[in-house]
Amino acid sequence: MKKTTQILHPNYQPPAGYAAVQAGVFKASTIIFPDTSSMRARYGDELGQQYTYGTKGTPTTFVLEEQLCALEGGRYCCLVPSGLAAIALVNLALLKAGDEVLIPNNAYGPGITLAQSELTHFGISYQLYDALNPSCLAAKINAKTKLVWLEAPGSVTMEFPELIELVRVCKSRSVLTALDNTWGAGLAFKPFELDQEKKGDGIGGVDITVHALTKYPSGGADVLMGSVITRDDGLHALIKRCHMRLGYSVGLNDVESILRSMHSLPLRYAAHDKTARALALWCQSQSQVLQVLHPAIAGSPGHAHWQSLCTTANVNGNGYAAGLFSIIFDKRFTHHQVDAFCDALQLFKLGYSWGGPISLVMPYNLRSMREGQWPEHLKEGHLVRFSIGLEDVQDLQLDLDQAFRQTLAI
Ligand SMILES: *Cc1c(COP(=O)(O)O)cnc(C)c1O
């Protein structure tokens, strides 16, 4: 069964005679045990699906976890209060003082900040590696390295890495891999079976994935949530126990919101993708734009890697690519002009995040995000990122066009 069908048919058992389409929203902190012996038996099932207390889960959270596992090709899922909490949970579950974690230099920024602050305070060191260069990763792995983070594509600069090669490097050194798969949303490629379509050499895939459900699974720009998914019993035990100890439980009203959005996730993702590709191509034809950064657009860094991974897992022949891209404006414009461009947009709103119904724009100071260096593989200029919503493509293009002409006339 295709996973787009599978998420519509979770293994949920409704109360007798009440077979509604949507799973019931069950809320609890306290769960009442019939007697002391069953109470003790259920606590023995720490990692199973027996109910003990609200932090472990309810029938409703179990449905969402099952849907997310079906999408991702995973077996176990922990829900956490945000995408960043998912990153934190993996780090805290797997690392201890004296260990080292490696993070791509184009990773989601707050994940790097977490390593620089709390992880460092706990005696866990980190190094950044060049995500476009598997031999750079290989050179940084040492006896202390216990975890390597991966992200596809990179945050803001959108470079698609050679994931299979990065995973191969980690496996050959017996280091665990965790992928931030927010962009792929479980649709663009199969993180646990990276080499499946390529008559693989048994590399398999990553060990763990995290998602910001805040983005496409929510789709509403109104809920924060994250997930951690794995296929491995031992890893799940480590992560689930840490999850319970940290008290990272989620609110059931939020779970209900995500459950309502899950059904339309593949359709929304494809719509965001289609509009974003059309607008990215249009931007590429504008003389003010030096470079378009979108993994599915030829000439974008890592495009060939996107093509080899994401057009094999596709359903419509074009592959999947989310609704996110950045552009680099020519250096001859000033920062003020680029800010004025962002301010002149009417439909695009100035705001963080992505995956919601409304298109967003955000200028980034890329040099300061890369320790004062402009990345060598990118043309030097001013970077602006767009998150494409569900508006009509023509209206968005007209909005971009009027802002270009008003503020960046040549
Ligand atoms: C947004 C985002 C996160 C963090 O998610 P929050 O729910 O906002 O904490 C993590 N990783 C990536 C790639 C993201 O885009």
PDBQT file of the ligand as one rigid body, heavy atoms in Angstrom, charges set to zero:
ROOT
HETATM    1  C1  LIG A 501      11.760  24.791  12.017  1.00  0.00    +0.000 C 
HETATM    2  C2  LIG A 501      12.802  23.761  12.008  1.00  0.00    +0.000 A 
HETATM    3  C3  LIG A 501      13.193  23.129  13.175  1.00  0.00    +0.000 A 
HETATM    4  C4  LIG A 501      12.653  23.508  14.531  1.00  0.00    +0.000 C 
HETATM    5  O1  LIG A 501      11.262  23.334  14.627  1.00  0.00    +0.000 OA
HETATM    6  P1  LIG A 501      10.420  24.140  15.717  1.00  0.00    +0.000 P 
HETATM    7  O2  LIG A 501       9.177  23.352  15.842  1.00  0.00    +0.000 OA
HETATM    8  O3  LIG A 501      10.219  25.510  15.152  1.00  0.00    +0.000 OA
HETATM    9  O4  LIG A 501      11.228  24.137  16.971  1.00  0.00    +0.000 OA
HETATM   10  C5  LIG A 501      14.155  22.144  13.085  1.00  0.00    +0.000 A 
HETATM   11  N1  LIG A 501      14.709  21.810  11.924  1.00  0.00    +0.000 NA
HETATM   12  C6  LIG A 501      14.362  22.406  10.772  1.00  0.00    +0.000 A 
HETATM   13  C7  LIG A 501      15.005  21.981   9.486  1.00  0.00    +0.000 C 
HETATM   14  C8  LIG A 501      13.400  23.407  10.770  1.00  0.00    +0.000 A 
HETATM   15  O5  LIG A 501      13.070  24.009   9.640  1.00  0.00    +0.000 OA
ENDROOT
TORSDOF 0
